[in-house]
Amino acid sequence: MSAQNLTRDEARARAAIIRDASYDVELDLTSSEVTFTSTTTARFGCTEPGAETFVDLIAPSVQSITLNGAAVDPATAFDGDRIHLTGLAAENELVVVADCAYMHTGVGLHRFVDPVDKQVYLYTQFETFDAHRVYACFDQPDVKARFTLSCLAPANWVVVSNMATTEEPDRTEGGWWRFGTSPLMSPYITAIVAGPYHSVTDEHKGIPLGIYCRESLAEFLDPDEIFTLTKQGFDWFQENFDYPYPFGKYDQLFVPEFNAGAMENAGAVTFLEDYVFRSKVTDAARERRAETILHEMAHMWFGDLVTMRWWDDLWLNESFATYASVLCQVSATRFTGGWTTFANVEKTWAYKQDQMPSTHPVVADIVDIEAVEVNFDGITYAKGASVLKQLVAWVGQDRFLGALRSYFKKHEYGNTELKDLLAELETSSGRDLSSWSKEWLETAGVNTLRAVFETDDAGAFTSFAVHQEAPPDWPTLRSHRIAIGLYSTVDGRLERTDRVELDVVGSVTEVPELVGRAQPDLVLVNDDDLSYCKIRLDARSLETLTSSLGTLSESLPRTLCWAAAWDMTRDAELPARDYLRLVLRNIGTETEVGVVQTLIAQSTGAIVNFGDPANREAGYDLLASAAWEHMHSAEAGSGHQLAWTRAFASSARGEHVDKVLGLLNGTVEVPGLVVDTELRWHLVRNLAARGAIGEDVIAAEAERDPTAAGARHAVAARAARPTAEAKAEAWASIMDDPKLPNAMLSATMGGFQQADQAELLAPYAQRYFDAIERIWDERTNETAINIITSMFPSVLIDQRTVDATNEYLRTGKPVPAIRRLLVEGRDGLERALRAQAVDVAAGRGEA
């Protein structure tokens, strides 16, 4: 096993003997474009004098190692991943001088050159196990330390770290930037961001605030909205957590080529640069940015102040931040529909992940770093947050927040496990949570709830029960707190006429309160989205949705109905053509633009993955025609109009393609629609995939937009072209160029896979399986996972692809991380084949 793959047992053993750690880290960022000099002075105690341990470090070379004043030979002590130390004293000082490498994969110290002005920008990304790419350390969350960081930077640069500066150089000359000593924190949340960043500053109740982005993006930065959200978040979190912000100042930095949405570095949060909007976006994008801002802020308390002991509790760290961010969003910001988005986005993701063969309990058994890296998934983030939402319904929100207040005070600057939070919740709520924990956290799979009832001749319920089912592989029947909503048509709109809230336990739960009440047009189990479960609709309710879903007044129950229909489609219970019909009949009145965007994406998925392949062109035509109509009828300049325009470009085939060309060249105009930079690229990419434009148009567009984003869009468009040459070029770039930056890699892969190009892509299926082992060995774990996931031949929905996957799983003997990714890919194919068969049968009138 590679030493880069730290095991839980190794971490526990090391944590048992290391105490009172501190680091002085000096980074020279002026010496080279390839490496930087890292000097680390680590001081720490040892509970077992004479013991041996290791310090993590990845570096091309180590100049010197000194332990307690004595030189240690790097040739024998350093193996490329670890520095092995022997004969530790009760108190130790370790000095390591190393030449560390700049990275281009979004981990360690990432180096980026802006194509607009050729300026260099740096930032660090350390979660889960990459701090030791920048300085020597005990790189695990439960060896917390105090950090004093310093950087030698060129002239005109600014350097930002976790703490405020204590010394800054003359910006015209360059020099050392020195930062205050941090409180106790884990290595993975330390940070350095450096370069000629543009900044805007503010202050809120004694907390200095900063926002940073590249100079070439400064004209697009909207600091007013970001600062407003930040201040609203601080007010809400500090009041409800009853604990002041613990890290002094608060900077938010939008950095290039970032792999994730954001990272909760204490006092120096880094964000995906796409959150600086260069062009018009829908309000759903702004809502998503707001959720991300609040998610990372929640981590300042839950994750940074109080930190998980090991990555087993990664789910709790991320789930809590997701839940808390939405609660703050709906309570303190203008984005009051956050729970609708949560049901639409997070829960849809969770249900999908939880129905894969690779599903796992929320509390996963994380034996090593490789395991945690593939567990950054829909269970960790979305199911965990959904389960927390259920827990809050179970114990009560006031009691939940009360438990957090005592939790933060009791464990400040320390490390905890799940049991520590549950203990506080039991104290505040008076409930025994041991059985709840076993049901919800220690088992996998999602339950299905459905209403089962009988009516008399007058249409009144004579019996009513909620039936609960579980998948065979995960047969746990859980305790749910749910609401049942009864909806009927009133003055032409579906309105809730009654609601019952109850606990559902076991396979059958009778609901005597509903006996004698008239059967409504729609029975909605899990109304208000209190629990985590799939729901099934009775025949009358499904008919009501098909004809009248668009008349349902409230956004959350509407979203739950949309989700139920989509889940039935994925489970091959509702033919894809019926799902598409339901959507196109009702989407025109959907007020939530984020839901509209999700429904468009799911409709495309129904056409491409779950529908009869022979009906694909007809499905595209239906969707494109609807999109064309809605983009003209939507309010001029609105987010709905933009969403429908993008949908039209994506679904356009045949004669519709000429209209997309017209939108690009200006011969087709839609009142209120501005074809700005990002929309132009969307048109270009789809036209390239259809073969309607060539390299000359892509090159001209790249010249029009000579930015990093423009370069990414251009490579995606080139990879999307339906030619053998384009696919070969993209394949070589993805598989054979380890120097390709992570953002360009992702863009190229996104263009390569096109649903309409199965014939062109078929020869690459076997080449993919032949390359997997090499990719895993040669690339960083994060990059390898990205390639193996994105390049899986998912567009080849065919039994032969399933068979090829099975053959590789049988003979290739992949490591567990790869095996999981392939099993997930195979499951997607098998699910699509089942759904396609149902849709084919429906087209023949067989079902």
Phi, psi and omega in degrees: 000136179296142177294340176295342182262074181301133179266159177297321180295318177297317181296318180297317181295321181290317180298332183291337184247349182260136178216158171052051182278147171212155182225135163251119184239126176241126180243125175263107184263017186249353194273334189199159173271354184250319181229166174224152180273127180242120177244117183243126170248109182253129176242134184200153175266161178230126182283348180230077179310138184096349182288170174238155177205195178216153174247138181279138175196130169243121182202144176300327179206153176240123182283318183200153174225129178230125178242115179054043176086351182255136179290140175242132184287115179301330182297330181258331185271332186254124183252011182102339179232332185220148169255118183271127184242138178233162175062045181294146176264175177297324175233133189229149170230121180244127177242123181235126174247119186223155171260104181264156187260136167295144180250160176231022182245007178085010176234167183064222176258102185277135181245131183226138175249121182290121180292343181285308185239005177064017177281150181263134178232137181236151169202157178257151171217114191246340181287129009260337195210055183227007175299326183284003167280349184242326177209154179289131183196169168274094194272075177208151190293335186263010167251077181287155183207167169263134185243134172238109188251145178218148180222133170267117188233155179292169175300148178073001177274155167242145178237133180236139177222191184296322184252164178293158180287146170254343179206131177234142179279171168294122185297336181281344183247338186080175180147201186274132169255123182239142187238153179295160179286133183281160164291179180299129177206164180275150181303326188290348178253010170283159186204148168225128175232127188216146179145180181281056183291141169282141182223151172229136184238159178201186181209147178217108176051046177090357179259113176294134182241141176221146173233134185229145171204171177297150180304322184286353176253359188302325182294341182262350183293136177243077187295332184299313180293320181294315178296320179301312179297320181298315181293319177298321179295314179301316180299316184290314183294316182294324178290313186280335176270344180053043180210125183293152177306129194265001189238022171080269181259168183219109178250144176235122191237123179265114193240153186280150174057040181279140185280334187240190176282320180189171179218134190275041175308132185301120177071000182211072185283131177258142184232152169303130185293341178297345176286353166269106192279113179281339184222176180298137175231162175285163178295338176297324178293321177292322177296320180294320177297319179299317179298320180294316178302314182286327176302310182292325178295320177301326179296336180304327176266304185264092182136315182261309175291308174246124192237144176301147179288319178214172189287357171306326183261019173305320181304318183292320178302308184283320181296318179299314182297322178294311180299312184295325181294320179289319178300317177294318181304310185284340183268332193230355184235178179285349183271071186281351178267026185300324181288333172295315178296321178302314178294324184285322188254298188295312184290324176300318177298315182297313181299320178297311182295323186284349179258006176276155177299337182273006180303158183210161175302153177305315174275097183273156178270095186265095187277340182198179183293322178301322180294320182291327184292329176272355178262012166281076192225189182291342174284312183300313184270300195275314178294318179303316179294323178295320178293321176298322177298319176295320179298319179297320176297328183286317185258341183100136185297318181298319179291324178298311180294325177298320178296322180297321182299316179287327179299313182295320181291319184291325189245018184306135179061017180245189178241144183224173172235170181308320184301331180292320177290318180298325179298318178293322180292322177296321179294317184284328186261338185077006180263144171277115185261008183295316180290323176300315181298316180298315182294314192264331188252337187252004175230158182250175176094160182242135177279155174246129178247139176216149176275130177238123187209165173231153180231158176267185184297335180274359179085017178263148179293128171260342172206153179205128179215156172255122178261136180245135179234160177224150178294149184304322183286339181224079194278015182292128169261123190257169173268122183242140166259115185227166168241147173246122180254136175252127185235135177224159180283122179231117181053042175082004180230148175282121181232147176286124181253346179199156180209137176232133177247137186200169171267132174254122183225132177080192187284329181223128175235115179287147180236078185296338181299336184267349179295132181095347179273152183290139176296126181275182176286332183218128171253119183246104174283143184065035172303149184069002172057045182286325186248172177255106183193157168275149176236150176241146184256139175289169188300316181294319179297319180295321176297320179298318180297316182300321184269333195221011184303323182296346180267358180291124193289318188267143187288323184293308177297328177298316180295321178297323178291315175304315183296321179296317179296319179294319180296322177295325177293314179297328181272011178060033175256339178234121180302144182302324180295327179287322176298314180299320179296316179300315182296309186292334176287332192241347188289338185298336180257005180291121185275334183274112186294330176295323176293319177303314181296320178296316181296323177297314180297319180290325176296320176297318177297322178297319180293312189279315189261322191251352182266163174305120181305329180291343182259007188296313182297321178295322177296314176302318182296318177299314182293316180296319179296318178296318180297317179300317179294315184289327180292337177272328183272342179294158177303132182302129178078006184276167175295325176300317180297317179296316180300317181290327177295316178296321178296320179298314180297322182289326185262352185296127172223164176059228185293339179293334182299323179299326179291324176296318175301320179296321176298321181290315185268359174091002179278343174245123181238144176238125182307127177089346183272124175256118179274085184270190191302308184292322178292322176303315181295324177297318177295315181299314183297317180289323176294322178297317180296329178278353183078017184273345175225163180239196184298328182298318180290319179297316180297319179296322179291322178295325177291325177294328183234075186277049182249175177298318178296320178298320178296320178295315179299322182294316181292327177295317179296319180295318180292336183280347184299141185274057178230152179297324181294318180296319180292320180295318179296316181295317180301313181298320180296317183290311191270337190241002182240088182293347180272355179296122181301153187303320182292321178290325176299311181297320180295318180295317179296322179297326177282327185299314185276110179230129186299330183279358191244036183302320182296319178292327186273344184305318181295344184272352182298308181292325177297327177298309181295327178293334187265347190303309185298318179297317180299317180296322182285327191264336186254164172297158183304316183296318179293318180298317179298319179299315181293313184296324178286311187287331184262001173305136186288061186289338180280349178268076183281091190202148179299332180295326178290321176300314182297320180296322178295315179299320180296318178294318178300327182282318188256335185281341181049056183292154175296160185306323181296316179292317180305314181300314182298321180288321178297321177294318178297317178298319180299321178298320178294314182296321177297316179297319180295321178296316181293321178298320180298320178295319181290323176299314180298321179296323179292335179269359182078020182271348182211000000 
